[in-house]
């Protein structure tokens, strides 16, 4: 029993040993986790209890006493019902159909055997309870993190929009100042839109609703879309793009890869000082597209490089805000392409994100059709 590591393993091993030592087929009816006896067999799912059997089993579970054949309780039925007794958790009831009453020596052996089973089941129930408690604790912490982040992230652009609108409506500003205020409204609106998009993308990933629509594209077109979207954010940074001059067409989902590059570059902007460089390079080895984006920020905390792609993760030294969803979305979108993404620190500082996506070079001939590749 000590080798069993799940409830299912304990039950299956118990069934084999009871059958071997006592030549009977046992039936386990376990509690539902809330200290109530289940109405069906949790593990032996093909077996259904009759109404009478369940009522007796529930009585045994509640009173912690034997019942059924060869006992003092409900002894007119064919089956014998044994409570699985332990010190902390009552796992459930064991139902057996004995051909005859057990001898004293065999009954002692049976009691010892069922005690071992009960203890093994209790151990796995406690393990499940501990796991659920850990999950609930993590869920609670994630909820608090998300709630606090959402409150902060939405409050800033909303306050900006409201303040800019009030200034426009209540003053006689010159056209130049009005344009500046309108630019602030646009920037705040785009920030809100980005937050909503990230939440929607995470929801899609959580529900396995990401199905890449692969087609052949020029990588330059995808990068140009990203640069247009980040035009304002990049004004105070030097972005150096280095794409291999022999870069072939790549088979990807345009929108997903655009979002990946956008999120990684935006992450670099948020963590780098102004007037620093951000590098984007792209190469291809006939079968795989490789993208590398590096910056001159302080880099990742060494112990956090494995966590940067986790949902809601933010580096302990991060003061740039954000929900911690950008790189998680990157990982999900890249894996949807059957690709890989890795984070590391540069030898002389800065953060590096490395991406690889399978994409074989198309072979053109007179009968070639890109859509069939």
MOJO-V337521 format. One record per residue. N is the residue number from 1. RES is the residue in one small letter. PHI is phi in whole degrees, -180 to 180 (NA if undefined). PSI is psi in degrees with one decimal (none if undefined). OMEGA is omega in whole degrees, -180 to 180 (none if undefined). Layout:
BEGIN
n->N res->RES phi->PHI psi->PSI omega->OMEGA
n->N res->RES phi->PHI psi->PSI omega->OMEGA
END
This chain:
BEGIN
n->1 res->x phi->NA psi->-28.9 omega->-176
n->2 res->x phi->-67 psi->-21.4 omega->-179
n->3 res->x phi->-82 psi->-20.3 omega->180
n->4 res->x phi->-69 psi->137.0 omega->-175
n->5 res->x phi->-122 psi->2.8 omega->175
n->6 res->x phi->-142 psi->163.8 omega->176
n->7 res->x phi->-58 psi->-42.0 omega->-179
n->8 res->x phi->-61 psi->-42.4 omega->180
n->9 res->x phi->-66 psi->-40.5 omega->178
n->10 res->x phi->-62 psi->-45.4 omega->-179
n->11 res->x phi->-63 psi->-48.9 omega->-178
n->12 res->x phi->-62 psi->-41.5 omega->178
n->13 res->x phi->-67 psi->-38.7 omega->179
n->14 res->x phi->-65 psi->-42.0 omega->180
n->15 res->x phi->-60 psi->-45.3 omega->-179
n->16 res->x phi->-63 psi->-44.0 omega->-176
n->17 res->x phi->-73 psi->-37.9 omega->177
n->18 res->x phi->-64 psi->-41.5 omega->179
n->19 res->x phi->-64 psi->-38.1 omega->-178
n->20 res->x phi->-72 psi->-42.4 omega->-174
n->21 res->x phi->-87 psi->-29.5 omega->-173
n->22 res->x phi->-121 psi->-2.7 omega->177
n->23 res->x phi->56 psi->41.3 omega->176
n->24 res->x phi->-137 psi->158.1 omega->178
n->25 res->x phi->-102 psi->114.4 omega->-178
n->26 res->x phi->-84 psi->158.6 omega->175
n->27 res->x phi->-131 psi->124.2 omega->-179
n->28 res->x phi->-103 psi->126.6 omega->174
n->29 res->x phi->-118 psi->112.1 omega->-173
n->30 res->x phi->-102 psi->162.8 omega->177
n->31 res->x phi->-74 psi->163.5 omega->-174
n->32 res->x phi->-91 psi->6.3 omega->-178
n->33 res->x phi->98 psi->-14.1 omega->177
n->34 res->x phi->-113 psi->22.8 omega->179
n->35 res->x phi->66 psi->29.1 omega->173
n->36 res->x phi->-121 psi->139.6 omega->-179
n->37 res->x phi->-73 psi->132.3 omega->178
n->38 res->x phi->-68 psi->151.0 omega->180
n->39 res->x phi->-84 psi->-5.9 omega->178
n->40 res->x phi->-139 psi->168.1 omega->-179
n->41 res->x phi->-77 psi->119.2 omega->-174
n->42 res->x phi->-64 psi->-38.7 omega->-177
n->43 res->x phi->-98 psi->-48.2 omega->-180
n->44 res->x phi->-84 psi->74.6 omega->-167
n->45 res->x phi->-69 psi->-21.8 omega->-178
n->46 res->x phi->-79 psi->-9.3 omega->-177
n->47 res->x phi->-101 psi->128.8 omega->179
n->48 res->x phi->-110 psi->138.3 omega->177
n->49 res->x phi->-85 psi->141.5 omega->172
n->50 res->x phi->-73 psi->164.0 omega->-180
n->51 res->x phi->-60 psi->-40.8 omega->-180
n->52 res->x phi->-65 psi->-44.9 omega->180
n->53 res->x phi->-62 psi->-39.8 omega->-179
n->54 res->x phi->-67 psi->-40.1 omega->-180
n->55 res->x phi->-64 psi->-40.5 omega->178
n->56 res->x phi->-69 psi->-43.8 omega->179
n->57 res->x phi->-60 psi->-40.5 omega->180
n->58 res->x phi->-67 psi->-37.2 omega->176
n->59 res->x phi->-63 psi->-45.0 omega->179
n->60 res->x phi->-62 psi->-42.9 omega->-180
n->61 res->x phi->-64 psi->-41.4 omega->-177
n->62 res->x phi->-73 psi->-40.6 omega->-174
n->63 res->x phi->-96 psi->-8.8 omega->178
n->64 res->x phi->58 psi->39.5 omega->179
n->65 res->x phi->-131 psi->153.3 omega->177
n->66 res->x phi->-72 psi->154.7 omega->177
n->67 res->x phi->-154 psi->165.4 omega->178
n->68 res->x phi->100 psi->-159.7 omega->-177
n->69 res->x phi->-57 psi->138.8 omega->178
n->70 res->x phi->66 psi->23.2 omega->176
n->71 res->x phi->-129 psi->-179.3 omega->180
n->72 res->x phi->-91 psi->-5.3 omega->-176
n->73 res->x phi->-122 psi->130.2 omega->180
n->74 res->x phi->50 psi->45.8 omega->-171
n->75 res->x phi->-83 psi->7.9 omega->178
n->76 res->x phi->-92 psi->-3.6 omega->179
n->77 res->x phi->-91 psi->164.8 omega->-176
n->78 res->x phi->-79 psi->-34.5 omega->-175
n->79 res->x phi->-87 psi->157.3 omega->174
n->80 res->x phi->-113 psi->135.1 omega->-174
n->81 res->x phi->-114 psi->124.0 omega->-178
n->82 res->x phi->-116 psi->129.6 omega->175
n->83 res->x phi->-74 psi->138.0 omega->176
n->84 res->x phi->-88 psi->98.0 omega->-171
n->85 res->x phi->-90 psi->134.7 omega->173
n->86 res->x phi->-145 psi->177.6 omega->-177
n->87 res->x phi->-85 psi->-29.7 omega->-173
n->88 res->x phi->-113 psi->-56.6 omega->-176
n->89 res->x phi->-116 psi->135.3 omega->175
n->90 res->x phi->-91 psi->105.4 omega->-174
n->91 res->x phi->-65 psi->-36.2 omega->-179
n->92 res->x phi->157 psi->-144.3 omega->-175
n->93 res->x phi->-134 psi->141.4 omega->177
n->94 res->x phi->-109 psi->126.4 omega->-178
n->95 res->x phi->-112 psi->128.9 omega->-178
n->96 res->x phi->-133 psi->147.2 omega->172
n->97 res->x phi->-112 psi->95.6 omega->180
n->98 res->x phi->-79 psi->143.1 omega->175
n->99 res->x phi->-78 psi->-27.3 omega->179
n->100 res->x phi->-154 psi->166.7 omega->-179
n->101 res->x phi->-67 psi->138.7 omega->-179
n->102 res->x phi->-71 psi->141.6 omega->175
n->103 res->x phi->-70 psi->165.6 omega->-178
n->104 res->x phi->-58 psi->-45.3 omega->-178
n->105 res->x phi->-67 psi->-40.1 omega->-179
n->106 res->x phi->-72 psi->-32.1 omega->178
n->107 res->x phi->-67 psi->-39.3 omega->176
n->108 res->x phi->-62 psi->-42.6 omega->178
n->109 res->x phi->-63 psi->-41.4 omega->179
n->110 res->x phi->-61 psi->-45.0 omega->-180
n->111 res->x phi->-62 psi->-41.7 omega->177
n->112 res->x phi->-64 psi->-41.4 omega->-179
n->113 res->x phi->-64 psi->-45.9 omega->-179
n->114 res->x phi->-69 psi->-28.2 omega->175
n->115 res->x phi->-66 psi->-42.0 omega->177
n->116 res->x phi->-61 psi->-43.7 omega->179
n->117 res->x phi->-63 psi->-45.1 omega->-179
n->118 res->x phi->-60 psi->-43.7 omega->180
n->119 res->x phi->-65 psi->-39.3 omega->178
n->120 res->x phi->-65 psi->-41.2 omega->178
n->121 res->x phi->-66 psi->-40.7 omega->178
n->122 res->x phi->-61 psi->-41.8 omega->179
n->123 res->x phi->-59 psi->-43.4 omega->-179
n->124 res->x phi->-73 psi->-33.0 omega->175
n->125 res->x phi->-64 psi->-43.2 omega->179
n->126 res->x phi->-65 psi->-35.9 omega->177
n->127 res->x phi->-63 psi->-42.5 omega->178
n->128 res->x phi->-64 psi->-42.0 omega->180
n->129 res->x phi->-62 psi->-42.6 omega->179
n->130 res->x phi->-65 psi->-39.8 omega->180
n->131 res->x phi->-66 psi->-41.8 omega->178
n->132 res->x phi->-64 psi->-39.6 omega->179
n->133 res->x phi->-64 psi->-42.1 omega->178
n->134 res->x phi->-63 psi->-42.5 omega->180
n->135 res->x phi->-63 psi->-43.4 omega->-180
n->136 res->x phi->-65 psi->-37.0 omega->179
n->137 res->x phi->-65 psi->-43.3 omega->178
n->138 res->x phi->-66 psi->-40.9 omega->179
n->139 res->x phi->-62 psi->-40.8 omega->-180
n->140 res->x phi->-65 psi->-41.7 omega->179
n->141 res->x phi->-67 psi->-39.8 omega->178
n->142 res->x phi->-64 psi->-40.1 omega->179
n->143 res->x phi->-62 psi->-45.9 omega->-179
n->144 res->x phi->-64 psi->-41.6 omega->179
n->145 res->x phi->-62 psi->-46.8 omega->-179
n->146 res->x phi->-64 psi->-44.0 omega->-178
n->147 res->x phi->-62 psi->-46.2 omega->-180
n->148 res->x phi->-65 psi->-40.9 omega->-180
n->149 res->x phi->-66 psi->-44.6 omega->179
n->150 res->x phi->-61 psi->-45.2 omega->-180
n->151 res->x phi->-57 psi->-45.1 omega->-178
n->152 res->x phi->-71 psi->-47.4 omega->-174
n->153 res->x phi->-68 psi->-37.8 omega->179
n->154 res->x phi->-77 psi->-31.1 omega->-176
n->155 res->x phi->-65 psi->-39.6 omega->-176
n->156 res->x phi->-63 psi->-56.2 omega->-180
n->157 res->x phi->-66 psi->-33.8 omega->178
n->158 res->x phi->-64 psi->-44.4 omega->179
n->159 res->x phi->-63 psi->-38.4 omega->179
n->160 res->x phi->-63 psi->-46.3 omega->-180
n->161 res->x phi->-62 psi->-46.6 omega->-179
n->162 res->x phi->-65 psi->-42.2 omega->-179
n->163 res->x phi->-66 psi->-42.1 omega->180
n->164 res->x phi->-65 psi->-41.8 omega->-180
n->165 res->x phi->-63 psi->-42.9 omega->-179
n->166 res->x phi->-63 psi->-39.2 omega->180
n->167 res->x phi->-65 psi->-40.3 omega->-179
n->168 res->x phi->-67 psi->-41.3 omega->-175
n->169 res->x phi->-77 psi->-26.6 omega->-171
n->170 res->x phi->-108 psi->5.5 omega->-178
n->171 res->x phi->-135 psi->167.7 omega->178
n->172 res->x phi->-106 psi->61.5 omega->-177
n->173 res->x phi->-71 psi->153.9 omega->175
n->174 res->x phi->-72 psi->165.1 omega->-179
n->175 res->x phi->-61 psi->-32.6 omega->180
n->176 res->x phi->-66 psi->-43.3 omega->179
n->177 res->x phi->-68 psi->-38.5 omega->178
n->178 res->x phi->-61 psi->-40.5 omega->179
n->179 res->x phi->-63 psi->-39.5 omega->179
n->180 res->x phi->-63 psi->-41.7 omega->179
n->181 res->x phi->-66 psi->-39.2 omega->179
n->182 res->x phi->-65 psi->-35.6 omega->177
n->183 res->x phi->-64 psi->-38.5 omega->178
n->184 res->x phi->-64 psi->-40.9 omega->178
n->185 res->x phi->-62 psi->-43.7 omega->179
n->186 res->x phi->-62 psi->-46.0 omega->-180
n->187 res->x phi->-61 psi->-43.9 omega->180
n->188 res->x phi->-66 psi->-38.9 omega->179
n->189 res->x phi->-65 psi->-41.4 omega->178
n->190 res->x phi->-64 psi->-36.1 omega->179
n->191 res->x phi->-66 psi->-43.3 omega->176
n->192 res->x phi->-61 psi->-44.3 omega->-180
n->193 res->x phi->-61 psi->-38.6 omega->180
n->194 res->x phi->-66 psi->-40.6 omega->178
n->195 res->x phi->-61 psi->-45.8 omega->-180
n->196 res->x phi->-64 psi->-42.4 omega->179
n->197 res->x phi->-61 psi->-42.8 omega->179
n->198 res->x phi->-63 psi->-41.8 omega->178
n->199 res->x phi->-64 psi->-40.6 omega->178
n->200 res->x phi->-66 psi->-40.3 omega->180
n->201 res->x phi->-66 psi->-40.7 omega->177
n->202 res->x phi->-63 psi->-40.4 omega->178
n->203 res->x phi->-61 psi->-41.8 omega->179
n->204 res->x phi->-64 psi->-41.3 omega->178
n->205 res->x phi->-66 psi->-41.9 omega->-180
n->206 res->x phi->-61 psi->-33.5 omega->-177
n->207 res->x phi->-100 psi->15.3 omega->178
n->208 res->x phi->53 psi->42.1 omega->-179
n->209 res->x phi->-106 psi->19.3 omega->177
n->210 res->x phi->-99 psi->111.9 omega->176
n->211 res->x phi->-126 psi->100.8 omega->-176
n->212 res->x phi->-58 psi->134.4 omega->174
n->213 res->x phi->-98 psi->91.8 omega->-172
n->214 res->x phi->-79 psi->136.9 omega->174
n->215 res->x phi->-156 psi->172.5 omega->-177
n->216 res->x phi->-88 psi->127.3 omega->-178
n->217 res->x phi->-138 psi->157.9 omega->172
n->218 res->x phi->-87 psi->123.3 omega->-178
n->219 res->x phi->-58 psi->-34.1 omega->179
n->220 res->x phi->-59 psi->-38.1 omega->180
n->221 res->x phi->-64 psi->-41.1 omega->-180
n->222 res->x phi->-65 psi->-45.3 omega->-179
n->223 res->x phi->-66 psi->-38.1 omega->178
n->224 res->x phi->-62 psi->-36.6 omega->177
n->225 res->x phi->-63 psi->-41.4 omega->179
n->226 res->x phi->-65 psi->-43.5 omega->-179
n->227 res->x phi->-64 psi->-37.5 omega->177
n->228 res->x phi->-64 psi->-42.1 omega->-178
n->229 res->x phi->-69 psi->-28.9 omega->-177
n->230 res->x phi->-105 psi->20.4 omega->-175
n->231 res->x phi->-55 psi->-48.4 omega->-179
n->232 res->x phi->-68 psi->-42.8 omega->-177
n->233 res->x phi->-65 psi->-29.6 omega->-175
n->234 res->x phi->-89 psi->-0.9 omega->-176
n->235 res->x phi->-58 psi->-33.1 omega->-177
n->236 res->x phi->-102 psi->18.0 omega->180
n->237 res->x phi->-133 psi->157.1 omega->176
n->238 res->x phi->-107 psi->108.0 omega->179
n->239 res->x phi->-95 psi->121.7 omega->179
n->240 res->x phi->-108 psi->115.9 omega->-179
n->241 res->x phi->-106 psi->126.4 omega->-180
n->242 res->x phi->-129 psi->99.2 omega->180
n->243 res->x phi->-108 psi->129.2 omega->179
n->244 res->x phi->-50 psi->129.3 omega->-176
n->245 res->x phi->-64 psi->-20.2 omega->178
n->246 res->x phi->-99 psi->22.5 omega->-178
n->247 res->x phi->-62 psi->121.8 omega->179
n->248 res->x phi->-80 psi->176.4 omega->169
n->249 res->x phi->-63 psi->146.0 omega->-180
n->250 res->x phi->-118 psi->144.5 omega->-179
n->251 res->x phi->-98 psi->101.6 omega->-176
n->252 res->x phi->-145 psi->174.9 omega->168
n->253 res->x phi->-89 psi->113.9 omega->-175
n->254 res->x phi->-54 psi->-51.5 omega->-176
n->255 res->x phi->-64 psi->-40.7 omega->-179
n->256 res->x phi->-68 psi->-44.9 omega->-180
n->257 res->x phi->-68 psi->-35.7 omega->175
n->258 res->x phi->-59 psi->-43.9 omega->180
n->259 res->x phi->-66 psi->-36.1 omega->178
n->260 res->x phi->-61 psi->-52.4 omega->-178
n->261 res->x phi->-65 psi->-41.5 omega->178
n->262 res->x phi->-57 psi->-50.4 omega->-177
n->263 res->x phi->-64 psi->-39.4 omega->-178
n->264 res->x phi->-69 psi->-44.1 omega->179
n->265 res->x phi->-65 psi->-42.3 omega->178
n->266 res->x phi->-61 psi->-37.7 omega->178
n->267 res->x phi->-62 psi->-40.7 omega->178
n->268 res->x phi->-65 psi->-42.0 omega->179
n->269 res->x phi->-60 psi->-44.7 omega->-176
n->270 res->x phi->-67 psi->-23.1 omega->-176
n->271 res->x phi->-110 psi->0.9 omega->-178
n->272 res->x phi->-110 psi->152.2 omega->175
n->273 res->x phi->-73 psi->152.7 omega->178
n->274 res->x phi->-64 psi->158.3 omega->-180
n->275 res->x phi->64 psi->28.2 omega->174
n->276 res->x phi->-113 psi->169.8 omega->-176
n->277 res->x phi->-96 psi->144.9 omega->171
n->278 res->x phi->-125 psi->127.6 omega->-176
n->279 res->x phi->-110 psi->134.2 omega->175
n->280 res->x phi->-126 psi->116.5 omega->179
n->281 res->x phi->-123 psi->150.7 omega->-179
n->282 res->x phi->-141 psi->131.1 omega->176
n->283 res->x phi->-134 psi->169.6 omega->-179
n->284 res->x phi->-146 psi->138.3 omega->-179
n->285 res->x phi->-116 psi->32.7 omega->-179
n->286 res->x phi->82 psi->-22.3 omega->180
n->287 res->x phi->-127 psi->-22.0 omega->-173
n->288 res->x phi->-138 psi->138.5 omega->173
n->289 res->x phi->-92 psi->131.8 omega->178
n->290 res->x phi->-118 psi->126.5 omega->176
n->291 res->x phi->-120 psi->135.4 omega->177
n->292 res->x phi->-131 psi->125.9 omega->178
n->293 res->x phi->-122 psi->122.2 omega->-178
n->294 res->x phi->-130 psi->158.8 omega->-180
n->295 res->x phi->-143 psi->-174.0 omega->-178
n->296 res->x phi->-117 psi->29.8 omega->177
n->297 res->x phi->-76 psi->-175.1 omega->-177
n->298 res->x phi->-75 psi->-8.1 omega->179
n->299 res->x phi->88 psi->178.7 omega->-180
n->300 res->x phi->-86 psi->148.3 omega->166
n->301 res->x phi->-62 psi->132.4 omega->-172
n->302 res->x phi->-51 psi->-42.4 omega->-177
n->303 res->x phi->-74 psi->-8.2 omega->-175
n->304 res->x phi->-101 psi->-3.0 omega->-176
n->305 res->x phi->-62 psi->-26.9 omega->178
n->306 res->x phi->-84 psi->-13.6 omega->-175
n->307 res->x phi->-104 psi->-9.1 omega->-172
n->308 res->x phi->-63 psi->-19.8 omega->-180
n->309 res->x phi->-96 psi->3.6 omega->177
n->310 res->x phi->-77 psi->147.8 omega->178
n->311 res->x phi->-62 psi->136.9 omega->175
n->312 res->x phi->67 psi->11.9 omega->180
n->313 res->x phi->-80 psi->131.2 omega->174
n->314 res->x phi->-133 psi->132.3 omega->-179
n->315 res->x phi->-57 psi->143.1 omega->-176
n->316 res->x phi->-58 psi->-26.6 omega->-180
n->317 res->x phi->-97 psi->10.7 omega->-176
n->318 res->x phi->-79 psi->122.7 omega->177
n->319 res->x phi->-120 psi->14.9 omega->-174
n->320 res->x phi->-89 psi->-3.7 omega->-178
n->321 res->x phi->82 psi->-162.5 omega->-179
n->322 res->x phi->95 psi->160.0 omega->-179
n->323 res->x phi->-90 psi->-10.8 omega->-175
n->324 res->x phi->78 psi->33.0 omega->-179
n->325 res->x phi->-110 psi->-22.1 omega->-172
n->326 res->x phi->-55 psi->-52.0 omega->-178
n->327 res->x phi->-76 psi->-26.2 omega->174
n->328 res->x phi->-64 psi->-40.2 omega->177
n->329 res->x phi->-66 psi->-40.3 omega->176
n->330 res->x phi->-55 psi->-49.5 omega->-179
n->331 res->x phi->-61 psi->-44.6 omega->-179
n->332 res->x phi->-64 psi->-42.7 omega->-179
n->333 res->x phi->-69 psi->-37.6 omega->178
n->334 res->x phi->-68 psi->-41.9 omega->179
n->335 res->x phi->-66 psi->-28.2 omega->175
n->336 res->x phi->-65 psi->-25.6 omega->175
n->337 res->x phi->-88 psi->5.4 omega->-175
n->338 res->x phi->63 psi->29.9 omega->179
n->339 res->x phi->-104 psi->-172.0 omega->-179
n->340 res->x phi->-135 psi->152.3 omega->177
n->341 res->x phi->-138 psi->141.9 omega->-176
n->342 res->x phi->-139 psi->146.4 omega->178
n->343 res->x phi->-119 psi->138.8 omega->177
n->344 res->x phi->-156 psi->171.8 omega->177
n->345 res->x phi->-98 psi->146.3 omega->176
n->346 res->x phi->-74 psi->155.5 omega->-178
n->347 res->x phi->-61 psi->-34.5 omega->-180
n->348 res->x phi->-108 psi->22.1 omega->180
n->349 res->x phi->106 psi->171.8 omega->-179
n->350 res->x phi->87 psi->165.1 omega->180
n->351 res->x phi->-106 psi->146.7 omega->180
n->352 res->x phi->-130 psi->130.3 omega->173
n->353 res->x phi->-113 psi->122.0 omega->-179
n->354 res->x phi->-111 psi->131.1 omega->-177
n->355 res->x phi->-127 psi->137.3 omega->174
n->356 res->x phi->-132 psi->134.1 omega->-179
n->357 res->x phi->-133 psi->124.4 omega->177
n->358 res->x phi->-60 psi->128.4 omega->179
n->359 res->x phi->-164 psi->94.3 omega->-179
n->360 res->x phi->-71 psi->149.3 omega->179
n->361 res->x phi->-68 psi->130.9 omega->178
n->362 res->x phi->-68 psi->142.4 omega->177
n->363 res->x phi->-103 psi->117.4 omega->-177
n->364 res->x phi->-95 psi->136.6 omega->169
n->365 res->x phi->-150 psi->-176.9 omega->-174
n->366 res->x phi->-61 psi->-30.2 omega->-177
n->367 res->x phi->-102 psi->9.4 omega->-173
n->368 res->x phi->-73 psi->137.6 omega->178
n->369 res->x phi->-129 psi->112.9 omega->-177
n->370 res->x phi->-56 psi->-35.8 omega->-175
n->371 res->x phi->-68 psi->-17.0 omega->-178
n->372 res->x phi->-98 psi->-3.2 omega->-178
n->373 res->x phi->-68 psi->none omega->none
END
